[in-house]
Amino acid sequence: MNKIKRVAIIGGTHGNELIGIYLVNKFDRQPDLIARSTFQTMALLANPKACAIGKRYIDIDLNRCFLQQDLENPNLSSYESERAKEIYHIFSSKNRDDADLIIDLHTTTSNMGLTFILDSQHPFDLQLATHLTSVYPNFKVLASGTQNQDTSVLRSISKLGFTLEVGPVAQGVLDASLFQQTEALVGTILDWVEAYNQETIAPVENPLTIYQKVQTIDYPRNESGEIQAMIHPQLQFRDYEPLNPGDPMFLTFDGESLFYEGKSTVYPVFINEAAYYEKGISMYLTQKQIVIGNGEWGIGNGELGISNWELVIGN
């Protein structure tokens, strides 16, 4: 794979996540902020109709419309299905020699801080993530668990695509601090890609902690599908913190605690995410892994990445 030729900064995949929307609008007005010398940079509003009315989506969730079979299905005609096909056409690179990087900007009501979400653990993304964790001490890396699988999210249309998820922030609300942090993070990424193309980045040295998604948890429900318990107060806002067997997980409306019954420690994320109520998700459970690269770069011959990453600690 050749060096990075085009970077797309995408906001408004969900029309009520305002930080990405307003950042893309700012970059449109001030393109010099994202311009770099070795690659083309573009800013794209993914779901303009939803953004215009401040809703997550018009017909269906745009970030669930990018399965290959759906992109090739002419019978899918919802607004988001058609928009997904338009976006895919822009970035489809099957017949291109250039490599594209997609940065999809999102916000969450969960206490996720600055989170880097990736599908494929490509050496390029792992090296970038390692750099970002050295710059931002509280930066987290979340692996979706869909490596080498066809996935429905927007970032998947680029081999090097990833999501930046920031929070907590309410839907339809701008948070100035998180806005500034996200803008700075985007700038750091663009600077790193520039250095990458110029072959001036340092070899991998630091281990990288990855939170690997292993399970999705719904809320306790009755036979009619009605929620019977809430996130326990002792778990609320504790994303990325250890959840041990026997720890409180949910609280019923009558005040009864329900406990985590797993056999090993896990690390919940997206705890009580507002947008996931309709999807039947109360949280993701992850396992913590630490990987390290061997520092051997293949950049001299125009190839992306380093030759090998090794899992050194898993839980």
Disulfide bonds with the S-S distance in Angstrom:
none
